[in-house]
């Protein structure tokens, strides 16, 4: 096979997997016109159309599906061959393609990027930050970092900390028009803003626990979204009750724009895992990332033991009066009453990356 033809086939696979010339060109590091020329040349050589393309979409023809099915295992074999040679290098090299949950990007990956790059200067990082979990095999990602509970069973998942909490909240305007839920089952009588990770998935049930009791509540409501910023915006506008990560709603609770609900129940907690395919030989660059994140998680847990990092998770607008305030205790170190709970994020102490982009959209600031 000539080098030019191999490059054209690689270009075809990139377009087929991304369903976009623009995304494929970005991934390959070439210009869109050059990519289009490569695909046209390949189609002319075969004498058949491989892709149906319009200004808005790209779809495989039957011939394209057939070609992709044959090429994917071949290119994976090439990747394994390159990884096998790289085993003889003193340091890992290459580009790591990662898909990362937005909260993990802010609390787990973001704070360690500089240290990872310093430790492995020959590894490049290509990170896609998205709420929905991607098909890392079909879309040729090397690994992902996502909520442990959402990772497919056929993946190998390694916990890396970053534990955080979800809380149920509503605006004062919404609560003024209806009864306040006192137990999780009361949520069934409310308009709840539901979330799902992708366009075809079912909305996630809301989880609560107290002592040994764990509840999954299948809430109902008039709005289902796959964008947490939109869910937060709807809650602020009084549409209903929403359950979101504590770090996103805590500043708004402190300002009185949202009210935390069901304080007697512990909202669900979850943590992140780095995951990769069990069907692939583990490349040395992926092993380097996994080992690095595991060590960061251990070091962070030891460094933060007994001293949790506060992400402003203080509920100044909680419905219940603070027991500490009632006892005449002074405000805490951040100048707010001791209402609510400080949420530990098991990372090294550092200022968390700003979430202005999400909160600006959601709060209208």
C-alpha positions as CSV (number, residue, x, y, z in Angstrom):
1,X,0.0,0.0,0.0
2,X,1.4,3.4,-0.9
3,X,1.8,6.0,1.7
4,X,-0.7,8.4,0.0
5,X,-3.4,5.7,0.0
6,X,-2.8,4.9,3.7
7,X,-3.2,8.6,4.5
8,X,-6.4,8.8,2.5
9,X,-7.8,5.7,4.3
10,X,-6.9,7.2,7.6
11,X,-8.6,10.4,6.6
12,X,-11.8,8.5,5.6
13,X,-11.9,6.7,9.0
14,X,-11.5,10.1,10.8
15,X,-14.5,11.5,8.9
16,X,-16.6,8.4,9.3
17,X,-16.0,8.3,13.1
18,X,-16.5,12.1,13.6
19,X,-19.4,12.4,11.1
20,X,-17.9,15.8,10.3
21,X,-15.2,17.1,8.0
22,X,-14.5,20.0,10.3
23,X,-13.9,17.8,13.4
24,X,-12.0,15.2,11.4
25,X,-9.7,17.9,10.0
26,X,-9.1,19.3,13.5
27,X,-8.3,15.8,14.8
28,X,-5.8,15.1,11.9
29,X,-4.3,18.5,12.0
30,X,-5.0,19.4,8.4
31,X,-7.2,21.9,6.6
32,X,-10.8,21.0,5.6
33,X,-10.2,21.5,1.8
34,X,-7.2,19.1,2.0
35,X,-9.3,16.5,3.8
36,X,-12.1,16.9,1.2
37,X,-9.6,16.4,-1.6
38,X,-8.3,13.2,0.0
39,X,-11.8,11.8,0.3
40,X,-12.6,12.7,-3.3
41,X,-9.4,11.1,-4.5
42,X,-10.2,7.9,-2.5
43,X,-13.7,7.7,-4.0
44,X,-12.3,8.2,-7.5
45,X,-9.8,5.4,-7.0
46,X,-12.6,3.0,-5.8
47,X,-15.1,4.2,-8.3
48,X,-17.8,4.4,-5.6
49,X,-19.2,7.0,-3.2
50,X,-18.2,6.3,0.4
51,X,-19.9,9.3,2.1
52,X,-23.1,11.1,1.6
53,X,-22.5,14.7,2.6
54,X,-24.6,17.8,2.8
55,X,-23.9,21.2,4.3
56,X,-25.2,19.9,7.7
57,X,-24.4,16.2,7.9
58,X,-22.1,13.4,6.8
59,X,-23.4,9.8,6.5
60,X,-21.8,6.6,5.3
61,X,-23.0,4.8,2.2
62,X,-23.3,1.0,2.2
63,X,-19.8,0.9,0.6
64,X,-18.5,3.2,3.2
65,X,-19.9,1.1,6.0
66,X,-18.2,-2.0,4.5
67,X,-14.9,-0.2,4.2
68,X,-15.0,1.2,7.7
69,X,-15.8,-2.3,9.1
70,X,-12.6,-3.7,7.5
71,X,-10.4,-0.7,8.2
72,X,-11.1,-0.3,11.9
73,X,-9.4,-3.5,13.1
74,X,-6.5,-2.8,10.7
75,X,-5.8,0.6,12.2
76,X,-6.2,-0.7,15.7
77,X,-3.5,-3.3,14.8
78,X,-1.3,-0.5,13.6
79,X,-1.8,1.4,16.8
80,X,-0.9,-1.7,18.8
81,X,2.3,-2.2,16.7
82,X,3.3,1.4,17.4
83,X,2.6,1.0,21.1
84,X,4.7,-2.2,21.2
85,X,7.6,-0.3,19.7
86,X,7.1,2.6,22.2
87,X,7.5,0.1,25.0
88,X,11.2,0.2,24.3
89,X,11.3,4.0,24.8
90,X,12.4,5.4,28.1
91,X,9.4,7.7,28.2
92,X,5.9,7.4,26.8
93,X,5.1,9.5,23.7
94,X,2.2,10.3,21.4
95,X,-1.2,12.0,21.7
96,X,-3.7,11.0,24.3
97,X,-7.3,11.5,23.2
98,X,-9.6,11.8,26.3
99,X,-13.3,12.4,26.8
100,X,-13.9,14.1,30.2
101,X,-17.0,15.0,32.2
102,X,-17.2,18.8,32.8
103,X,-17.1,18.5,36.6
104,X,-14.1,16.1,36.4
105,X,-12.4,18.6,34.1
106,X,-12.8,21.3,36.7
107,X,-12.0,19.3,39.9
108,X,-9.8,16.3,38.8
109,X,-8.1,16.8,35.5
110,X,-7.7,20.6,35.4
111,X,-5.6,20.9,38.6
112,X,-3.1,18.2,37.5
113,X,-2.6,19.0,33.8
114,X,0.5,21.0,34.3
115,X,2.1,18.4,36.5
116,X,1.2,15.6,34.1
117,X,2.7,17.5,31.1
118,X,5.9,18.2,33.2
119,X,6.2,14.5,34.0
120,X,5.5,13.4,30.5
121,X,6.6,16.2,28.1
122,X,6.4,13.9,25.0
123,X,2.7,13.1,25.5
124,X,0.3,15.5,23.9
125,X,-3.3,15.8,25.2
126,X,-6.4,16.1,23.1
127,X,-9.3,16.5,25.6
128,X,-13.0,16.7,24.8
129,X,-15.2,18.0,27.7
130,X,-18.8,16.8,27.4
131,X,-21.5,15.7,29.8
132,X,-22.5,12.7,27.8
133,X,-20.4,9.6,27.9
134,X,-18.8,8.9,24.5
135,X,-18.1,5.6,22.7
136,X,-14.4,5.6,23.3
137,X,-13.8,2.5,21.1
138,X,-16.0,3.6,18.1
139,X,-14.7,7.2,18.3
140,X,-11.1,6.2,18.9
141,X,-10.6,7.9,22.3
142,X,-7.7,6.4,24.3
143,X,-9.6,6.8,27.6
144,X,-12.2,8.7,29.5
145,X,-12.9,10.3,32.9
146,X,-16.5,10.0,33.9
147,X,-18.9,9.3,36.8
148,X,-18.2,5.8,38.0
149,X,-21.9,4.8,37.8
150,X,-22.2,5.7,34.1
151,X,-19.3,3.7,32.8
152,X,-20.2,0.7,30.7
153,X,-19.6,-2.8,32.2
154,X,-17.2,-3.9,29.5
155,X,-14.8,-1.0,30.3
156,X,-11.9,-1.2,32.8
157,X,-12.5,1.6,35.3
158,X,-10.0,2.8,37.9
159,X,-11.4,5.2,40.7
160,X,-9.4,8.4,40.9
161,X,-11.4,10.3,43.6
162,X,-12.9,13.7,43.0
163,X,-15.9,12.8,45.1
164,X,-18.7,15.3,45.0
165,X,-22.4,15.7,46.0
166,X,-25.7,16.3,44.3
167,X,-28.3,18.5,46.0
168,X,-32.0,19.2,45.2
169,X,-32.8,22.9,45.0
170,X,-35.6,25.2,43.9
171,X,-36.1,28.9,43.7
172,X,-38.0,30.8,46.4
173,X,-40.6,31.8,43.8
174,X,-41.4,28.2,43.0
175,X,-41.6,27.2,46.7
176,X,-44.0,30.1,47.3
177,X,-46.5,28.6,44.9
178,X,-46.4,25.0,46.3
179,X,-45.7,22.9,49.3
180,X,-42.1,22.2,50.4
181,X,-41.1,18.5,50.0
182,X,-40.3,17.0,53.4
183,X,-39.3,13.5,52.3
184,X,-37.9,12.3,48.9
185,X,-41.2,10.7,47.9
186,X,-42.9,14.2,48.1
187,X,-40.9,15.0,45.0
188,X,-43.4,12.9,43.0
189,X,-45.9,15.7,43.5
190,X,-43.6,18.4,42.1
191,X,-42.5,19.6,38.7
192,X,-38.9,18.3,38.6
193,X,-36.4,19.4,36.0
194,X,-34.9,16.1,34.8
195,X,-31.5,15.3,33.3
196,X,-30.3,12.7,30.9
197,X,-26.8,12.3,29.5
198,X,-27.7,11.8,25.9
199,X,-30.5,12.3,23.4
200,X,-31.7,8.7,23.6
201,X,-31.2,7.9,27.3
202,X,-33.8,7.8,30.0
203,X,-33.7,10.6,32.7
204,X,-31.7,9.5,35.7
205,X,-33.6,8.7,39.0
206,X,-32.8,10.9,41.9
207,X,-31.0,9.1,44.7
208,X,-31.2,9.9,48.5
209,X,-29.9,8.1,51.5
210,X,-30.3,8.3,55.3
211,X,-28.6,5.8,57.7
212,X,-29.1,2.5,56.0
213,X,-32.0,3.6,53.8
214,X,-31.4,4.3,50.2
215,X,-34.1,5.7,47.8
216,X,-34.3,6.0,44.0
217,X,-37.0,8.4,43.2
218,X,-38.4,8.4,39.6
219,X,-39.4,12.1,39.5
220,X,-41.7,13.6,36.9
221,X,-41.8,17.0,35.3
222,X,-42.4,19.1,32.2
223,X,-38.7,19.6,31.2
224,X,-36.0,17.1,30.3
225,X,-32.5,18.4,29.3
226,X,-29.0,17.1,28.7
227,X,-27.4,20.4,29.6
228,X,-26.9,21.3,33.3
229,X,-26.6,25.0,32.6
230,X,-30.1,25.0,31.0
231,X,-31.5,23.0,34.0
232,X,-30.0,25.5,36.4
233,X,-31.5,28.4,34.4
234,X,-34.9,26.8,34.5
235,X,-34.7,26.3,38.3
236,X,-33.7,29.9,38.8
237,X,-36.7,31.0,36.7
238,X,-39.0,29.0,39.0
239,X,-39.9,26.1,36.7
240,X,-39.4,23.5,39.3
241,X,-36.9,21.5,41.5
242,X,-33.6,20.4,40.1
243,X,-30.8,18.1,41.4
244,X,-27.3,19.3,40.4
245,X,-23.7,19.1,41.7
246,X,-23.2,21.1,44.9
247,X,-20.4,23.2,43.5
248,X,-22.7,24.7,40.9
249,X,-25.6,25.5,43.1
250,X,-23.9,26.5,46.4
251,X,-23.1,30.1,45.4
252,X,-26.7,30.6,44.4
253,X,-28.0,29.1,47.6
254,X,-25.7,31.5,49.5
255,X,-27.1,34.4,47.6
256,X,-30.7,33.3,48.4
257,X,-31.5,32.7,44.7
258,X,-32.0,29.0,45.3
259,X,-33.1,27.0,48.4
260,X,-31.7,23.6,49.3
261,X,-34.3,21.0,50.0
262,X,-34.5,17.7,51.9
263,X,-31.6,18.6,54.2
264,X,-32.4,15.6,56.5
265,X,-31.5,13.3,53.6
266,X,-28.0,13.0,52.2
267,X,-28.1,13.6,48.5
268,X,-26.2,11.1,46.5
269,X,-22.5,11.3,46.3
270,X,-20.4,9.9,43.4
271,X,-16.8,9.9,42.3
272,X,-14.9,9.7,39.0
273,X,-13.0,6.9,37.3
274,X,-10.6,6.9,34.4
275,X,-11.8,4.1,32.1
276,X,-10.5,2.4,28.9
277,X,-11.4,-0.5,26.7
278,X,-10.8,-4.0,28.0
279,X,-10.6,-5.2,24.3
280,X,-7.5,-3.2,23.5
281,X,-3.8,-3.7,24.4
282,X,-3.1,-1.0,27.0
283,X,-0.8,1.6,25.4
284,X,2.1,2.8,27.5
285,X,0.8,6.4,27.2
286,X,-2.6,5.3,28.7
287,X,-0.9,3.3,31.4
288,X,1.2,6.5,32.3
289,X,-2.0,8.5,32.6
290,X,-3.8,5.9,34.8
291,X,-0.8,5.5,37.1
292,X,-0.4,9.2,37.4
293,X,-4.1,9.8,38.3
294,X,-4.1,7.0,40.8
295,X,-1.0,8.5,42.5
296,X,-2.6,12.0,42.5
297,X,-5.7,10.6,44.1
298,X,-3.8,8.9,46.8
299,X,-1.6,11.9,47.5
300,X,-4.6,14.2,47.4
301,X,-6.5,12.0,49.9
302,X,-3.5,12.0,52.3
303,X,-2.9,15.7,51.9
304,X,-6.6,16.6,52.5
305,X,-7.2,14.1,55.4
306,X,-8.9,16.1,58.1
307,X,-8.8,19.3,56.0
308,X,-11.4,19.2,53.3
309,X,-11.3,21.7,50.5
310,X,-14.3,24.0,50.6
311,X,-16.0,24.8,47.4
312,X,-18.3,27.5,49.0
313,X,-20.7,24.6,49.8
314,X,-22.4,26.5,52.6
315,X,-26.2,26.8,52.5
316,X,-26.8,30.3,53.8
317,X,-30.4,30.1,52.4
318,X,-31.2,26.6,53.8
319,X,-34.8,26.4,55.1
320,X,-33.7,25.2,58.5
321,X,-32.0,27.6,60.9
322,X,-28.3,26.8,61.6
323,X,-27.8,25.0,64.8
324,X,-24.4,26.7,65.2
325,X,-25.9,30.1,64.6
326,X,-28.7,29.4,67.1
327,X,-26.0,28.6,69.7
328,X,-24.5,31.9,69.1
329,X,-21.4,30.6,67.3
330,X,-19.5,33.0,65.1
331,X,-19.5,32.7,61.3
332,X,-17.0,30.4,59.7
333,X,-13.8,31.2,57.9
334,X,-15.5,32.3,54.7
335,X,-17.8,34.7,56.6
336,X,-21.1,32.7,56.3
337,X,-23.2,31.0,58.9
338,X,-22.5,27.3,59.6
339,X,-25.6,26.2,57.7
340,X,-25.3,23.2,55.4
341,X,-22.3,21.1,54.8
342,X,-18.8,21.6,53.6
343,X,-18.1,19.2,50.7
344,X,-14.7,17.6,50.5
345,X,-13.0,17.2,47.1
346,X,-10.1,14.8,47.5
347,X,-7.6,16.7,45.5
348,X,-4.5,18.8,46.4
349,X,-5.4,22.2,47.8
350,X,-5.7,24.5,44.9
351,X,-8.1,27.1,43.6
352,X,-10.7,25.3,41.5
353,X,-10.8,26.3,37.8
354,X,-13.6,28.9,37.3
355,X,-17.0,27.8,36.2
356,X,-18.0,31.3,34.9
357,X,-18.9,30.0,31.5
358,X,-21.5,27.6,32.9
359,X,-22.8,29.9,35.6
360,X,-22.9,32.9,33.3
361,X,-25.2,31.1,30.9
362,X,-27.4,29.7,33.7
363,X,-27.7,32.8,35.9
364,X,-27.9,35.4,33.1
365,X,-24.9,37.4,34.5
